[in-house]
Amino acid sequence: MKKTIRKLSSKKSIALIAHDNLKDNLISWVKDNIIFLQEHTLYATGTTGNLLEKEASLCIHKLISGPLGGDQQVGALIAEQKIDMMIFFWDPLNPAAHDPDVKALLRLAAVWNIPIATNEVTADFLISSPLFHGEVEILIPDYNEYLKNRL
């Protein structure tokens, strides 16, 4: 399968998501890294977005709550190549009613080859990378070719 190059600018579009019992962890992480994050376009699902705006005083593009379709909204933005990376403090030990949506969201991040952090230490690695602070090219499969071969 051929691959295409997608250029990410130095100003990234970042999705911020957290399961209920990890929202405080994400808020704390965002506050610790606010100097880096405020330079970027930030998206968040429902309650997480409201809490981040209130607690961190950041401008957040708020989507609806994850269980009500917010995870799918983020997935659509990824598929439209409008999200460059995702920080998703996901709780793998606490199954949620919307687990299929979570799995689909993680799959889309992999399909479109965007960086994703599912815990704090990985988020630290992403934000401290020189690639986070500058322009970068990522490779994504050419899905038109993929679809043509499937028909």
Secondary structure as GFF3:
##gff-version 3
##sequence-region A 1 151
A	DSSP	beta_strand	3	8	.	.	.	ID=ss1
A	DSSP	beta_strand	13	18	.	.	.	ID=ss2
A	DSSP	three_ten_helix	20	22	.	.	.	ID=ss3
A	DSSP	alpha_helix	23	32	.	.	.	ID=ss4
A	DSSP	alpha_helix	34	37	.	.	.	ID=ss5
A	DSSP	beta_strand	41	44	.	.	.	ID=ss6
A	DSSP	alpha_helix	46	56	.	.	.	ID=ss7
A	DSSP	beta_strand	60	62	.	.	.	ID=ss8
A	DSSP	three_ten_helix	66	68	.	.	.	ID=ss9
A	DSSP	alpha_helix	70	79	.	.	.	ID=ss10
A	DSSP	beta_strand	85	89	.	.	.	ID=ss11
A	DSSP	alpha_helix	99	111	.	.	.	ID=ss12
A	DSSP	beta_strand	116	117	.	.	.	ID=ss13
A	DSSP	alpha_helix	120	128	.	.	.	ID=ss14
A	DSSP	alpha_helix	130	133	.	.	.	ID=ss15
A	DSSP	beta_strand	136	141	.	.	.	ID=ss16
A	DSSP	alpha_helix	143	150	.	.	.	ID=ss17
###
